[in-house]
Amino acid sequence: MLEETVSKQQRIADRAIVIGGSIAGLLAARVLANAFHEILIVEADDPSNGQEPRNKVPQGHHSHVLLGRGQNILEELFPGIIQELIQNGSIVTDFTNDLEWFHFGEWKKRFPSGIKGVQQTRPFLERHIRDRMDLIPNVTFLYRSRVTGIIRSDDRNRVQGVQIRNELSNQEEAIIADLVVDAGGAGSQALKWLNAEKDSSEIVDIDLFYATRFYKTEWVDRGWTNLMISARLPEHPYAGVVLPFENQKIGVTLGGYLKEPPRTEEDFELIARMLPQPHIYDFIQKSTPVSELKIYRIPSQSRKRRKITSKLPSRFIMIGDSYCRFDPLYGQGMTVAAMEAELLRKELGRLSTGAALDTAVRSYWAKLPKLTNGPWEMALIEAYRHPGMKQWLTQKIYKTSAHDHSVYLQLAQVMNLTRSSSLFFRPSTMWKLFR
């Protein structure tokens, strides 16, 4: 493989630091490599081997999806990576044709949509991105290192670097930088270090658990590739999905709102039996488990309030779950992180025209709320936490999409974040929804 090529735009600053080597952190580092002479990724964990989740990424044990918009951005940042994933074992599916989806009390009619998805476990995807990052000469990983504080200027108005501790030597050092990017996830301490944590987040309680186990099966004539049974609150608080991944592994993930997670294999199967359709339970009965049962709990969906920008010093930005954490059952997290990296790339790209770094950072913060509005609203509405007109209209969309191909296609495009929900307000679509 040839060394990863970075943009030839003039680099305008010496060093950027990325807190966290998550997928969000890796994508941020990729776009920063175009504008800075040196990128340091501070990662508390060991590198992933691509087979097992990293110790400090418990959600890596669960099924993940990269939506259409995320795939497009990943390919732009790393040309050829999608085909590389496929060649190495990722599963290719058509969103509407290969998915058997029970949603809002009905099975959706399947048809070829042309919306292709690549499916792989998170460690597999992360390893491929990390391998590409290793080819970029101005990017360095500091593994087994943890950020313990943020360095600010004497007047407190600018971030100037971070304090880190190496877990092997237990020694601390200060690293100076022109920009610090927080990709530390939902548990990030950055706002606490910056004394900006109070009332910084918009929080919506979801009290969600999800439980995952991987299987292998000889049942090849089941009639579907992907299977999804959606929750419908309040009467059906459980949801489930079955997705094939590399190496013939098939992930079964069950989730529930306001419920206790399963603790045993019997509990897991009981929840599968409680779903409004028997398909996931039937699959479990005909398959062989190849992993332990893993549980993950998320008490709330949250994102930083718009007013937070006025509290923060310059030369600091957030990306991924550190800024906005979505209900994971809708699979938006990695794709929104990719969209945020794309936004950062565009803002930094303006620097070659003479815009100052501080201006690019302010512009990134200004555009970030709008970027996350669509995915944020989508999860809240579908989970029935959004009152009034939006919820009523969403019900119409779901009902109509079960039997109308054009409306289902639009829903698939919006869910993949490749089109705006304004599609549903076209006169031709509105007529279908209310005829």
Secondary structure, 3 states (H helix, E strand, C coil): CCCCCCCCCCCCEEEEEEECCCHHHHHHHHHHCCCEEEEEEECCCCCCCCCCCCCCCHHHHCCCCCCHHHHHHHHHHCCCHHHHHHHCCCEEEECCCCEEEEECCEECCCCCCCCEEEECCHHHHHHHHHHHHCCCCCEEEECCEEEEEEEECCCCCEEEEEEEEECCCCCEEEEECCEEEECCCCCCCHHHHCCCCCCCEEEEEEEEEEEEEEEEECCCCCCCCEEEECCECCCECEEEEEEECHHHCEEEEEEEECCCCCCCHHHHHHHHHHCCCCHHHHHHHCEEECCCCEEEEEEEEEEECHHHHHHCCECEEECHHHCEECCHHHCCHHHHHHHHHHHHHHHHHHHHHCCCHHHHHHHHHHHHHHHHHHHHHHHHHHCCCCCCHHHHHHHHHHHHHCCCHHHHHHHHHHHCCCCCHHHHHCHHHHHHHHC
